[in-house]
């Protein structure tokens, strides 16, 4: 199974990009998803280019650009695309609005779908793909709803991420992954239990072993498995967490 083990830079918002790249390289990871909230703000191409250089100098790949584009009516995706291009990212994580699928009105839903379709077309023209954050309080808040968004947008430039739903059992979480596996381009990896308590990755050993088995048998495994959040946001925990992740990925 050739899934790259990597890191989301938002795991360590308190650190600068050079420190994050060094940590990831020392931990034996292969790629970094750089976040757009602190480390690579949209519209700052000079910063993005500098982070791209730091990443390459550390011997790492840019996995993706973790944006906070929400696909709201009138929201401009161009600064996000500019940052991703300067960063050398060929995939951008985006959000399907700010409202859960059960609460969105027809008009709100249509506006988000239209904005995603426009953004995906613009991204594709630059050789960049978009991928949905699989997350509550968005239209992509469970497996079926994520497939619905992907089908309604109908773009070859839009895929999705997957991460375990908060408070879902191992079996439920992995079943959700299996349902959307052929549309998943990346996975955010963390162990929270029973709700949002941040545990060491191996604390949910059954979940991540089951995910690895499901990914191995998927027609198209995700390209990246990215550590997101560690106990206590502690940089010293990354080496052990990365070793656990690499063990799951074989």
N, C-alpha and C positions, 0 to 999 in steps of 0.2 A: 504494500500500500504506500503510494508516494504522496502523502499529505505533508506539506511543510509545517513544522512546528514553529510558531512565531509568537509575537507579543503585541498587544495593543498599547500604544504609548499612554493612553488615558489611565492605565494601571498605576502609573507613577506621574501624575500631573505635577507633583511637587519638584520633579527633577528636570534638568534641561536636556535637550535632545542628545548632546554628546554623552552625557552620563547614561541615558537610556540605551543608546546604541552599544556602549561598552558593556553594560550589564547583560544585554541580550546576547551579545557575542560570547561573553565569558560563560554564559549559561548554556551554550551550545544550541541556541535557537538560530533560525535561518532567515527570518523576515520580520518586519515591523509594520503594523498598521498605524500610521501617524494620525493623531486626532486633530480635528480642525478647531477645537475650542481653545487650546493653549499652545500647542507645539507648532502647528502650521495653520495660522489663521487664513481664511479665504481672502483672496485679493492681495496677499503679500507674497508675490512670486519670488522675491529675493530671499526671503526666509525659507520658502519651500525648496529653492535650489540649494541653499546651504545645508538643509536637513538631508536632501538627497545625497550630497557629497559626504556628509558625516556617516550616513548609512552605508554607502559603498565603501568608504574607508575602513569601516568596521567589518567588512566582508559579508554584509547582509543585503538582502533584497528588500525593496519596498513592496509590502504585500498589498497595500491599499491605502486609500485616504478615507479616514473616518469622519465624514462630514456631518453637519447638523442641518443639512438641507431638509426641510419638512414638506416640500411639495405643496405649499400653500398658494392660493390664487395670487398672482402678481409677483411671487418670489423669483428672483433672478438666479439661475444656476451658473451663470457665466463666471463669477468670481471663484466658485468652487471648482469649476473645470479648469480655470487658469492655474489655480494652486496645484491641482492634481497633475496637470501637464508639467509644471515646473518641478514637481516632486518626482516625476517619473512613475506615477501610479497609473495602472491600467484599469483599476476598479475603484469605485467610490461607494462607500456605504451611505445610504440615504434613508429617510424615514417617510412612512406613508401617513403623513398628517400628524395631528395631535389629539385625535378623538378615536376612541375604541370603535370597533366595527359595529357593535350593538347600539351605540349611541349616536353615530353619525347620521345626519339627515341625508336624503337623496341628493340634495344640492351640494352638501359638504363633501359627500363621497365623490360625486362627479367632478368637483373642482380638484380634488386630490388626484384622481385618476388622470384627468387631463394634464395636470402639472407634471405628473410622473412621465406621461407619454411624451410631452414636449422636451423634458429634461433628458429622457433616454435618447430621443432623436438627436439632440444637440451633442450629447456625450458620444454617441456612436459615430457622428461625423468627425470626431477627433480621435477615434480609435480607442475610446474609453467605454467601459461598461459600468452600469449601476447595479447595486444589490441592496435589497430591502433589509433594514433592521427588523428582526423577528422579535416583536416587543409589544407588551401591553400598552394600552392607550394610543394605539395606532390602528390603521385598517388591517395591518398584518399581525394580528394579535393571537392567532392560532394557525394550525396547519391549513385548515380548509379556507380560512379567510385570506391567508397568504396566497394560496393557489388562485383564489378568486381575483385578487389584485393583479397577479401576474397575467392571468388570462384576459382581464379587462384592459390592461395596458397593451398587451399583445406585442411587446417589443423583444427582438432577439438580443437587445442590449440591456435587458433587465433580468437579474436573477435574484436570489435571496440568500441571506445568512440564516443560520439556525443557532439557537442557544436553548438550554433547558428552561422551560417555563417555571417561573418562581412557584415553589410549593408543589410542583408536579412530582409524582413518584417516578422512580427510574423507568418503569414500564411505560407509563404515559408519555414521558418525555421522549423516550426512544421511538415510540410509536409515531409521535409527531414528526420526528426526523425522518423516519421511513416513508411517511406519507408525502413528504416534499423533497426527498433525497435527490431526485434527478434534476431539481431546480436550485440546489444549494451549491454555492461557489465558495463559501467560507463558513467557519464555525467559531463562535466566541466560547471559550472554554473557561469554566469556573465551577466551583462546588459551593453552592449555598444550601443551607438546610437548618431548620425546617422552613424558614422563609428566606430572609435576606442576610442571614448570618454567614459571614465569609469563613469557610473552612478550608483546610488544606485540600488540594485537588484529590488526593487519594482517599479522603473521607467518604467520597461517593464512588468508590472503586467499581461497584456494579454498574453504575450509570455509564461511566466512561469506557469500561470494557465492552459493554453492550453497544455503545455508539461505534466503537472501533470495528466491531464485528459487522454492524449494519453498513458502515461506510465501505468496508472492504468488499462487500457483496453488491454495493450500489453500482448501477451502470456507469455513473460518472461521480467518483468520489470528490469531495470538496478539495480545492487546491490548498487551502490553508486552514490550520487549526490554531487559533490565536488566543493565548492566555489573556484573560481580562479579569482583573481584580485578584488580589492575593490577600491572605490573612493580615489584617492590620496595615494594609498598604505598605508593607515592609520590604524594601529592596533586597534585604539579606535573605528573604525567603525564595527569591526567584530561582536560584540554582536548583533547589530541591523540587520546586514546582515544575520546572522545565524538564528535569530528569524523569519525573513521573509522567509528564505528557509524552515525552519521547518513548517511554516504555509502552504506553498505550498504542502509539502509532507504529510500533514495531521497528 
